[in-house]
């Protein structure tokens, strides 16, 4: 076995052992204990906390506990900066570890389907990183390793991680700060509690805002007809009920029927390629707009609502299937 393979094997064993240890101790990780340990570092507390946060991200420790502790220790402003630095450093280390250990192996043995998914992620580069930081589709710690299997440039990954984790870092750091103030009986508790609740409400709205920004322009039925003829991978998704799908209006030949009411539970039936073009059809376009928002929040990047839906398609006199 070559030296490089030995090094990879040692790194894998150390990583697995570290993760197993952290997972086993997860139930004993408390904010008060963290605060006590970090305060004991004195002037080195900020650097020590950054290093601790980075190691925790690599080893799958819960980041929420650390973020709350950072707010309690360093306040809302410095705490946000310190939390964000530690989280970004840990995410970058996990990204590099995965790239070094498994990127080439996955590309060589992952098969064409996985290669297509990776290619779709790489096509968006920093935009995909930004989306997953603002709208967490996967657990943060696991996502860092998954993204390391792609060829997203390191600088784009690190900068997008730092910038687009900022909203969440601000909110949870402030919660940690407000919690400490409440326990110590600080002044202005009512005002600080109101600010914390407002920040939580704003953070909950972020996924909807991001999904709205990712939505593509509406598709006219004439353009849809052209794209059906020339794009073999275009998915025409009909989100009407099963009865409407085979009812009076009929449906576009080759369309896939997944009613809006069950779309979220059957999202896997649309495939795992986030870049696959999808044209959404309903009776008009109201249900389609709701479906487009759902798909955008789940990471699909090329989703179009067909304006006028089957009503416009039938008005144009084009053929339907029943």
Secondary structure, 3 states (H helix, E strand, C coil): CCHHHHHHHHHHHHHHHHHHHHHHHHHHCCHHHHHHHHHCCHHHHHHHHHHHHHHHHHCCCCHHHHHHHHHHHHCHHHHHHHHHHHHHHHHHHHHHHHHHHHHHHHHHHCHHHHHHHHHHHHHHCHHHHHHHHHCCCCCHHHHHHHHHCCCCCHHHHHHHHHHHCHHHHHHHHHHHHHHHHHHHCCCCHHHHHHHHHHHHHHHHHHHHHHHHHHCCCCECHHHHHHHHHHCCCCEEEECCCHHHHCCCCCECCCCEECCHHHCHHHHHHHCCCCCCCEEEECCCCHHHHHHHHHHHHCCCCCEEEECCHHHHHHHCCCCCEC
